Amino acid sequence: MEADAFVALARAAAPSREELEAAGLDEADIDEIRGSFACPTRPPSGASSDDDELSRLLHRYDCSRFELSMFRFVSPPTAHPTGRLVGWLEADAVVQTPSGEVIVLDHESADAPATVCARTGVTFLDALGVRLRHGHGERSTELARACEQAAGVASPNPFWRTVAG
């Protein structure tokens, strides 16, 4: 999925003000939740690296408030010993490696093997898009499998089971 298409999908997936009011949320919470889907455009800067769609997304848009289940982006991405830090799954770093894979590193054990959660930045966005299309409360093993398939990774995958399962 291209960066622009991901942002359009995220914006469209924001719960309506009416849905959030019906859930009993106050104005501040409603604005915070709806704002987390906005991914506003960043001013152009010469420091961006647009070598793939995930990088393009995080350099062109401020996704720092975007959160889906327990995953959240860092925006812009930052250097990491194994590549480029693109987000967090709770306290676990989500990193895009120099080869393009998106991996999760266990914060509790530096010796634990990395979990590959997507083959490329594009398939990572594809899989997040699958999750976004299925609403806010919907979570299931079938949805996790659909995300895994879009990401090009084996099932079961702990990242997608956490985000979608």
C-alpha positions in Angstrom: 0.0 0.0 0.0 1.3 3.4 -0.8 1.7 6.0 1.9 -1.0 8.3 0.6 -3.5 5.4 0.4 -2.7 4.4 4.0 -3.3 7.9 5.3 -6.6 8.1 3.4 -7.6 4.7 4.9 -6.6 5.7 8.4 -8.5 9.0 8.2 -11.6 7.2 6.9 -11.3 4.6 9.7 -11.6 7.2 12.5 -14.7 6.5 14.6 -17.4 9.1 14.2 -18.0 11.7 16.9 -21.5 10.1 17.4 -20.0 6.6 18.0 -17.6 8.0 20.6 -20.3 10.1 22.3 -22.6 7.0 22.5 -19.7 5.2 24.2 -19.8 7.9 26.9 -16.5 9.7 26.1 -16.0 13.4 26.8 -15.0 16.0 24.2 -11.3 15.8 25.1 -11.2 12.1 24.7 -13.2 12.2 21.4 -10.8 14.8 20.0 -7.8 12.8 21.0 -9.1 9.5 19.5 -10.3 11.1 16.3 -7.0 13.1 16.0 -5.0 9.9 16.3 -6.3 8.9 12.8 -5.5 12.2 11.2 -1.8 11.7 10.2 -1.3 15.4 9.2 1.0 16.3 6.4 4.5 17.4 7.4 6.1 20.5 6.0 8.6 19.4 3.3 12.1 18.9 4.6 15.3 17.9 2.8 16.1 15.3 5.5 13.6 12.7 4.4 14.5 9.3 3.1 11.9 8.1 0.6 13.4 4.7 -0.2 10.2 2.8 0.4 6.5 3.5 1.2 6.9 3.0 5.0 9.7 5.5 5.1 7.7 7.8 2.8 4.7 7.6 5.1 6.7 8.5 8.3 8.6 11.3 6.6 5.7 12.9 4.8 3.0 12.5 7.5 3.1 13.0 11.2 1.9 9.6 12.4 3.2 10.0 15.9 -0.4 10.0 17.3 -1.6 7.0 15.3 -2.3 3.9 17.4 -3.9 0.6 16.4 -4.5 -1.9 19.1 -1.1 -1.8 20.9 1.0 -0.7 17.9 2.0 2.9 17.4 4.3 4.6 14.9 7.3 6.8 15.6 7.4 9.7 13.3 9.8 10.3 11.7 11.7 7.1 12.0 14.9 7.1 13.9 18.2 5.2 13.6 18.4 1.8 15.4 21.2 -0.7 15.7 19.3 -3.1 13.5 17.9 -0.6 11.0 15.3 2.1 11.4 12.9 2.3 14.3 9.4 2.8 12.9 7.2 2.0 15.8 6.5 0.3 19.1 4.3 -2.7 20.0 3.8 -1.9 23.6 7.5 -1.7 24.8 8.9 -3.8 21.9 10.7 -1.9 19.2 9.4 -2.3 15.6 12.3 -1.9 13.2 12.7 -1.9 9.5 15.9 -3.7 8.6 18.3 -2.6 5.8 16.8 -5.5 3.8 13.3 -4.0 4.1 11.8 -6.5 6.5 9.8 -5.2 9.5 10.7 -6.9 12.7 9.8 -6.8 16.4 12.5 -7.0 19.0 11.6 -8.3 22.5 12.4 -5.6 25.1 12.8 -8.2 27.8 15.4 -10.3 26.2 18.1 -9.0 23.9 19.0 -12.7 23.0 15.5 -13.5 21.8 15.2 -13.8 18.0 13.5 -11.0 16.2 9.9 -11.7 15.0 9.4 -10.8 11.3 6.1 -9.1 11.1 6.2 -8.1 7.4 8.4 -8.9 4.4 8.6 -5.2 3.3 7.4 -1.8 4.3 4.7 -2.1 1.7 3.3 -5.4 3.0 3.4 -3.9 6.5 1.2 -1.1 5.4 -1.0 -3.6 3.5 -1.5 -5.6 6.6 -2.2 -2.6 8.8 -4.7 -1.6 6.1 -6.5 -5.0 6.5 -6.8 -4.3 10.2 -8.1 -0.8 9.7 -10.8 -1.9 7.3 -12.2 -4.2 9.9 -13.3 -1.7 12.5 -12.2 -0.7 15.9 -13.6 -3.4 18.1 -13.3 -6.4 15.7 -10.5 -8.8 16.6 -10.3 -12.4 15.6 -8.0 -15.2 14.6 -9.3 -14.9 11.1 -8.5 -11.2 11.0 -5.0 -11.9 12.3 -4.5 -14.6 9.6 -5.6 -12.0 6.9 -3.1 -9.5 8.3 -0.4 -12.2 8.3 -1.2 -13.1 4.7 -1.0 -9.5 3.6 2.3 -9.0 5.4 3.7 -12.1 3.8 4.6 -13.9 7.0 3.9 -17.3 8.5 0.9 -17.9 10.8 0.6 -17.7 13.7 2.6 -14.4 14.1 2.8 -12.8 17.5 2.7 -9.3 16.2 -0.5 -9.8 14.2 -2.1 -11.9 16.9 -1.6 -8.9 19.3 -2.8 -6.2 16.8 -5.7 -8.1 15.2 -6.3 -11.5 17.0 
